[in-house]
Amino acid sequence: MSRRSPFLPGALVTSAVALAALGVTPVAASPAPHTVGGTAHAGHPVAVAAAASPEDPDGDGYIPAVPPVTGVTPSTQNPPHRYFHEFQANCAVSHTKADDPIAHPQQPGASHDHTFMGNTTTDAHSTTASLSAGGTTCKAPGDLSGYWMPTLYDGDRPVLPVGPQTIYYKAGVTDYTSVRPFPKGLRFVVGDPMQSADAFRHHPGFVEGWECGDSYFNTEFPATCPDRADVQLNIRFQAPSCWDGRYLDTPDHRSHMAYPVVKPGTNDNVCPAGHPVALPMIEFKMAFPVNGDLSRVRLSSGTGHSFHYDFFNAWDERTLKALVDHCVVGALQCDARGYDQTHPEAGAALDTDYRLP
């Protein structure tokens, strides 16, 4: 039986992790996308130098928010306690590809292999505009965001999550009424492929690590999982939810975001002063259909503790605001429609087609 731990927001300020120097070997062409059901490959193209992109013409890594969010101070209010303030984005895998439009924009083939969910067009050339014009595997058609993580392999066989995966949007701060929608075009990386096992275990986004059956809190893949059809390899990992209000991206793809901190003398989670804008806290809950002998399981980025993921916001703004206001600010436990079955009187944010009514 799968176990869920109570939601515990990170209480430490995330520290920027120095990135290793990137190689400069050019890659001539991008590998063809590997569609679900097709043949994938486990190649690891050499990383190339940072490049300019349509949203970062000078290539310095800073993408300013236009307009910036100013005049905000972290909320220290303590609204009525509610255990839940969340909704789900249920998105299926669409393709795999050795691209990363955040870490390696305009550099096809420069990344380790990634498993992409949500937007079906995500590749090295993706921008806010291109994602907004794309399609999606998410239940809500308004969620055109890109979500991706390193591809998991069992030997040389890619193991791709089957069906809609659970991506929670939660309140990461005690004052859930202060949470506002993501700005269009915000992007960030959660975790670091170069982190140590100890850094992974003590990362503020760490929830239960790798788990299967009755084995939890693993920084590496368990040696074995129960060989039963109902058992899969799982991981849950939370993203920072406090924004500086100034940049949609920064050179390390992390510094514009921070985890909440504990207000001195209380148990309340608040945004730090340098990142005062409370946004939804994303939590990946991924299930990989592999069990039994896991001795050959690895990530395209390395061992289990190299797990990380990326988010590139391209939600339809009205749809995202409706879900955030109804479910997060409204303190409900919503599905992808914005419906809480324990509070039917509250209604749903979206219609039966997962669209705005």
Backbone torsions as a table, in degrees:
resi	resn	phi	psi	omega
1	MET	NA	135.3	-179.9
2	SER	-74.9	137.9	-179.7
3	ARG	-107.5	139.1	173.8
4	ARG	-112.5	129.1	174.7
5	SER	-88.7	153.1	176.0
6	PRO	-59.5	145.2	179.9
7	PHE	-63.5	125.4	177.3
8	LEU	-129.4	102.4	-179.8
9	PRO	-61.0	151.3	176.4
10	GLY	-60.7	140.6	-177.9
11	ALA	-117.1	16.8	179.4
12	LEU	-122.3	146.1	175.6
13	VAL	-74.7	128.4	178.8
14	THR	-70.9	139.7	178.2
15	SER	-103.4	141.0	-179.9
16	ALA	-66.4	132.2	-179.8
17	VAL	-97.6	127.0	-178.4
18	ALA	-64.0	131.5	-179.8
19	LEU	-86.3	143.4	177.8
20	ALA	-70.5	153.5	179.3
21	ALA	-62.4	137.3	-178.4
22	LEU	-89.5	145.7	175.2
23	GLY	-71.2	170.8	-177.6
24	VAL	-123.8	15.5	178.3
25	THR	-70.8	118.6	-178.3
26	PRO	-70.3	154.0	174.9
27	VAL	-114.2	125.2	-170.4
28	ALA	-69.6	-40.1	-175.8
29	ALA	-151.0	157.7	179.6
30	SER	-82.8	139.4	171.7
31	PRO	-62.1	151.5	178.3
32	ALA	-63.5	146.4	178.4
33	PRO	-63.0	146.5	-179.0
34	HIS	-104.2	101.7	-177.0
35	THR	-74.8	154.3	179.1
36	VAL	-60.9	129.9	-177.8
37	GLY	96.3	-14.3	178.6
38	GLY	-92.9	-170.2	-179.2
39	THR	-91.9	125.7	178.6
40	ALA	-101.2	164.2	174.7
41	HIS	-132.1	157.9	-171.7
42	ALA	-106.9	26.9	-177.8
43	GLY	-66.3	154.6	178.6
44	HIS	-127.5	83.1	-180.0
45	PRO	-58.7	150.3	179.1
46	VAL	-70.1	136.3	179.8
47	ALA	-66.4	149.5	178.8
48	VAL	-117.3	168.4	-175.9
49	ALA	-67.1	157.2	178.1
50	ALA	-59.4	148.7	-176.1
51	ALA	-135.8	157.4	174.0
52	ALA	-68.6	157.7	177.3
53	SER	-143.1	168.0	179.8
54	PRO	-55.7	-29.6	-179.7
55	GLU	-95.3	-6.6	178.3
56	ASP	-139.5	70.2	-171.6
57	PRO	-58.7	-33.6	-178.1
58	ASP	-88.4	-3.9	174.9
59	GLY	67.2	22.6	-178.8
60	ASP	-87.1	-3.7	177.2
61	GLY	90.8	-8.6	179.4
62	TYR	-98.7	125.0	175.1
63	ILE	-118.7	104.6	-175.7
64	PRO	-71.3	147.2	172.5
65	ALA	-79.3	133.5	-179.5
66	VAL	-126.7	109.2	-4.2
67	PRO	-81.4	160.6	173.9
68	PRO	-71.5	160.7	175.1
69	VAL	-96.8	115.4	-176.8
70	THR	-122.8	168.1	175.5
71	GLY	72.5	18.0	-179.7
72	VAL	-102.0	135.7	171.6
73	THR	-116.6	147.4	-178.9
74	PRO	-58.3	132.9	-179.6
75	SER	-74.1	132.6	175.4
76	THR	-112.6	13.3	179.0
77	GLN	-70.0	154.3	-179.7
78	ASN	-127.1	88.7	-177.3
79	PRO	-71.0	173.2	178.3
80	PRO	-52.6	135.5	-176.1
81	HIS	-65.0	131.0	171.9
82	ARG	-135.5	132.9	-176.5
83	TYR	-71.0	-34.8	-178.5
84	PHE	-114.4	142.7	171.3
85	HIS	-158.5	81.6	-169.5
86	GLU	-160.1	162.2	165.9
87	PHE	-143.3	167.3	-178.6
88	GLN	-108.9	145.3	164.3
89	ALA	-110.3	110.1	-178.4
90	ASN	-97.2	108.7	-173.0
91	CYS	-130.1	135.4	-179.8
92	ALA	-96.8	162.1	175.8
93	VAL	-68.1	137.6	177.8
94	SER	-111.3	-39.2	-177.1
95	HIS	-165.3	166.9	170.2
96	THR	-121.4	152.7	-176.1
97	LYS	-169.1	146.8	179.6
98	ALA	-85.6	53.6	-178.7
99	ASP	-127.5	157.6	174.6
100	ASP	-154.3	99.4	-176.7
101	PRO	-70.2	-8.4	175.3
102	ILE	-92.7	-56.8	-177.0
103	ALA	-77.3	-30.3	-176.7
104	HIS	-134.5	61.1	-178.8
105	PRO	-62.9	140.3	177.7
106	GLN	63.2	19.8	-178.5
107	GLN	-125.9	75.1	-177.8
108	PRO	-60.6	137.7	178.6
109	GLY	79.3	6.4	-173.9
110	ALA	-85.9	-6.0	-172.9
111	SER	-112.1	166.6	163.9
112	HIS	-67.6	165.3	-175.3
113	ASP	-66.3	138.3	178.5
114	HIS	-120.8	149.2	172.4
115	THR	-101.9	119.0	-173.6
116	PHE	-102.7	138.2	174.2
117	MET	-125.0	164.9	178.5
118	GLY	79.3	-118.1	-174.5
119	ASN	-59.5	129.5	-175.3
120	THR	-81.6	-7.8	-176.5
121	THR	-104.4	0.8	-172.6
122	THR	-59.2	125.4	174.2
123	ASP	-155.6	-170.1	-175.5
124	ALA	-61.0	-24.7	-175.6
125	HIS	-95.5	5.8	-175.8
126	SER	-65.2	138.6	173.9
127	THR	-130.5	173.3	176.2
128	THR	-56.2	-42.7	-178.5
129	ALA	-66.6	-43.3	-177.4
130	SER	-68.9	-38.4	177.1
131	LEU	-65.0	-40.1	-178.9
132	SER	-64.5	-20.7	178.6
133	ALA	-98.8	2.8	-175.4
134	GLY	-90.6	-168.7	175.4
135	GLY	-110.3	-179.8	-176.8
136	THR	-148.5	151.0	171.9
137	THR	-96.6	1.2	179.5
138	CYS	-74.9	151.0	178.9
139	LYS	-60.8	-38.2	179.0
140	ALA	-86.7	114.3	-179.5
141	PRO	-58.5	-21.5	179.4
142	GLY	-75.1	-10.6	178.8
143	ASP	-92.9	93.0	178.8
144	LEU	-100.3	16.2	-178.9
145	SER	-68.2	156.8	173.3
146	GLY	-101.5	131.5	176.0
147	TYR	-127.0	131.7	177.1
148	TRP	-152.2	160.3	-176.5
149	MET	-151.6	163.0	177.9
150	PRO	-61.4	142.1	179.2
151	THR	-70.5	137.4	177.5
152	LEU	-95.9	137.8	-179.4
153	TYR	-124.2	146.0	166.4
154	ASP	-110.6	98.1	-167.8
155	GLY	69.1	-120.6	176.3
156	ASP	-104.0	7.8	-178.4
157	ARG	-95.2	120.9	177.2
158	PRO	-68.1	138.7	177.8
159	VAL	-114.0	106.0	-174.7
160	LEU	-105.7	135.1	175.3
161	PRO	-54.5	141.3	-176.5
162	VAL	-104.8	129.5	176.8
163	GLY	78.4	179.6	-178.6
164	PRO	-61.1	127.3	176.3
165	GLN	-92.2	159.8	-177.3
166	THR	-95.2	117.9	173.8
167	ILE	-119.1	106.9	-179.0
168	TYR	-80.6	144.9	167.5
169	TYR	-116.8	110.4	-172.8
170	LYS	-124.5	172.7	168.5
171	ALA	-86.8	124.8	176.8
172	GLY	-94.6	-6.0	-179.0
173	VAL	-118.2	158.5	-179.3
174	THR	-63.1	-40.9	178.0
175	ASP	-82.4	82.2	-178.7
176	TYR	-63.5	-20.0	179.1
177	THR	-73.5	-11.2	-178.9
178	SER	-91.7	-5.0	-176.7
179	VAL	-73.0	132.5	178.1
180	ARG	-121.1	161.8	-177.8
181	PRO	-64.8	157.4	173.6
182	PHE	-62.0	142.3	170.8
183	PRO	-71.3	143.9	179.4
184	LYS	-59.5	131.9	177.8
185	GLY	92.6	-6.0	176.8
186	LEU	-63.3	139.0	178.6
187	ARG	-145.3	150.9	178.1
188	PHE	-164.3	163.8	176.3
189	VAL	-109.8	137.9	179.4
190	VAL	-109.9	120.3	-175.7
191	GLY	82.3	-170.6	-176.2
192	ASP	-152.6	128.5	-179.8
193	PRO	-63.9	-17.1	-178.0
194	MET	-100.9	8.1	-178.8
195	GLN	-69.9	153.2	175.9
196	SER	-78.4	166.8	177.0
197	ALA	-60.1	-39.1	179.8
198	ASP	-67.4	-40.4	178.6
199	ALA	-64.9	-37.9	177.5
200	PHE	-63.9	-46.5	-177.6
201	ARG	-64.3	-33.1	-177.1
202	HIS	-103.9	13.3	176.4
203	HIS	-65.5	139.3	-179.2
204	PRO	-63.3	-15.4	177.3
205	GLY	-91.4	-4.4	-178.1
206	PHE	-67.7	128.6	178.1
207	VAL	-109.7	-69.5	-179.9
208	GLU	-132.3	8.1	179.6
209	GLY	61.9	-154.1	177.1
210	TRP	-80.5	134.4	-176.7
211	GLU	-142.0	148.7	170.4
212	CYS	-161.6	143.1	-176.4
213	GLY	56.7	-124.0	179.5
214	ASP	-103.0	17.2	-178.7
215	SER	-103.5	121.5	-175.7
216	TYR	-131.5	168.1	173.1
217	PHE	60.4	37.9	179.1
218	ASN	-93.1	130.8	174.2
219	THR	-83.8	-24.2	175.0
220	GLU	-116.8	169.1	179.8
221	PHE	-67.5	135.8	174.8
222	PRO	-58.0	152.1	179.8
223	ALA	-65.2	-35.5	179.1
224	THR	-144.8	157.1	171.2
225	CYS	-127.5	153.6	176.0
226	PRO	-53.6	130.5	-176.8
227	ASP	-85.6	71.5	179.9
228	ARG	-131.0	151.7	-176.3
229	ALA	-63.6	-25.9	-176.3
230	ASP	-90.6	6.3	-177.9
231	VAL	-110.4	130.7	175.3
232	GLN	-131.6	163.3	173.6
233	LEU	-83.7	127.4	-174.7
234	ASN	-124.9	156.0	169.1
235	ILE	-147.0	144.1	173.2
236	ARG	-126.0	134.5	-177.6
237	PHE	-151.9	133.7	-173.4
238	GLN	-104.1	148.1	-178.2
239	ALA	-98.1	158.8	172.3
240	PRO	-65.0	151.3	-174.5
241	SER	-130.5	13.4	178.4
242	CYS	-118.4	129.7	-171.2
243	TRP	-114.4	148.0	178.9
244	ASP	-77.2	-11.3	178.6
245	GLY	78.2	-1.9	-173.4
246	ARG	-109.2	-39.6	-172.1
247	TYR	-126.1	140.4	172.6
248	LEU	-81.4	-21.0	174.5
249	ASP	-159.2	154.8	177.6
250	THR	-132.2	166.2	-172.8
251	PRO	-55.4	-34.9	179.3
252	ASP	-92.7	0.1	176.5
253	HIS	64.7	19.0	-178.7
254	ARG	-136.6	-33.6	-167.4
255	SER	-65.6	-21.1	178.3
256	HIS	-80.3	-5.1	178.7
257	MET	-121.5	155.1	177.6
258	ALA	-150.2	156.1	173.9
259	TYR	-83.2	152.5	174.8
260	PRO	-60.4	159.1	176.0
261	VAL	-121.8	164.9	179.3
262	VAL	-87.2	128.4	176.0
263	LYS	-66.0	125.9	-176.9
264	PRO	-52.6	135.7	177.7
265	GLY	81.1	4.1	-178.9
266	THR	-137.2	-179.7	170.0
267	ASN	-107.1	13.9	-175.5
268	ASP	-81.7	138.8	174.8
269	ASN	-95.8	126.9	-179.0
270	VAL	-132.4	159.9	175.8
271	CYS	-75.4	144.9	176.4
272	PRO	-71.3	157.9	-173.7
273	ALA	-58.2	-35.7	-178.7
274	GLY	-77.3	-11.1	179.4
275	HIS	-136.6	71.3	-167.2
276	PRO	-82.9	-9.7	-172.6
277	VAL	-91.6	115.4	-178.9
278	ALA	-81.3	122.9	178.2
279	LEU	-118.1	171.0	175.5
280	PRO	-61.0	145.2	175.2
281	MET	-95.9	114.5	178.6
282	ILE	-81.5	137.1	172.9
283	GLU	-129.3	118.0	172.8
284	PHE	-77.1	132.2	169.6
285	LYS	-128.4	94.9	-172.0
286	MET	-104.6	141.9	179.5
287	ALA	-125.4	120.2	-177.8
288	PHE	-106.9	126.3	-175.9
289	PRO	-77.4	74.2	176.1
290	VAL	-145.1	140.9	178.1
291	ASN	-154.1	-168.5	-176.6
292	GLY	71.8	-132.5	-179.3
293	ASP	-75.8	116.9	-179.3
294	LEU	-106.0	16.5	-174.5
295	SER	-63.9	-21.1	-178.6
296	ARG	-105.0	7.3	-178.9
297	VAL	-78.5	135.5	179.7
298	ARG	-153.4	167.2	172.5
299	LEU	-102.6	155.2	175.3
300	SER	-61.6	-22.7	178.8
301	SER	-90.6	-6.8	-179.9
302	GLY	134.7	-143.8	-178.0
303	THR	-77.4	178.8	-175.2
304	GLY	-56.1	-36.0	-176.1
305	HIS	-76.1	-1.0	175.2
306	SER	-87.0	4.9	-178.1
307	PHE	-60.1	139.3	177.5
308	HIS	-160.4	170.5	174.4
309	TYR	-153.0	167.2	-175.3
310	ASP	-124.7	149.6	176.8
311	PHE	-136.8	132.9	179.1
312	PHE	-131.1	107.7	-172.3
313	ASN	-76.6	121.6	173.6
314	ALA	-137.3	26.9	177.0
315	TRP	-56.7	145.0	163.0
316	ASP	-60.6	126.2	-170.0
317	GLU	-63.0	-39.8	-178.7
318	ARG	-67.9	-38.3	-179.9
319	THR	-66.4	-45.8	179.9
320	LEU	-63.0	-42.7	-179.9
321	LYS	-62.5	-39.6	179.8
322	ALA	-62.2	-41.7	-179.8
323	LEU	-71.0	-42.3	178.8
324	VAL	-63.4	-47.0	-177.8
325	ASP	-65.2	-42.5	-174.8
326	HIS	-74.8	-40.6	-169.5
327	CYS	-102.2	-44.2	-178.4
328	VAL	-81.2	-59.1	178.0
329	VAL	-64.3	-33.9	-179.8
330	GLY	-82.0	-0.1	174.4
331	ALA	57.3	54.4	176.7
332	LEU	-119.7	164.9	173.6
333	GLN	-109.5	92.3	-168.9
334	CYS	-100.7	152.6	169.1
335	ASP	-86.3	-165.5	-175.8
336	ALA	-70.9	-12.2	174.5
337	ARG	-88.2	-9.9	-171.5
338	GLY	79.4	36.0	-178.8
339	TYR	-119.7	130.8	177.5
340	ASP	-107.7	110.9	-175.3
341	GLN	-67.6	-17.4	176.5
342	THR	-86.4	-9.4	176.5
343	HIS	-133.6	64.8	-177.5
344	PRO	-61.0	-25.4	-179.8
345	GLU	-64.4	-19.5	-179.7
346	ALA	-78.6	-14.4	-179.1
347	GLY	73.9	-166.1	-178.5
348	ALA	-126.6	152.3	178.7
349	ALA	-76.6	-30.5	-177.2
350	LEU	-121.1	163.8	179.5
351	ASP	-83.5	-172.7	-175.7
352	THR	-69.0	-12.9	174.9
353	ASP	-97.3	11.9	179.2
354	TYR	63.0	31.1	177.7
355	ARG	-117.2	161.8	175.1
356	LEU	-62.2	134.7	-179.7
357	PRO	-69.1	NA	NA
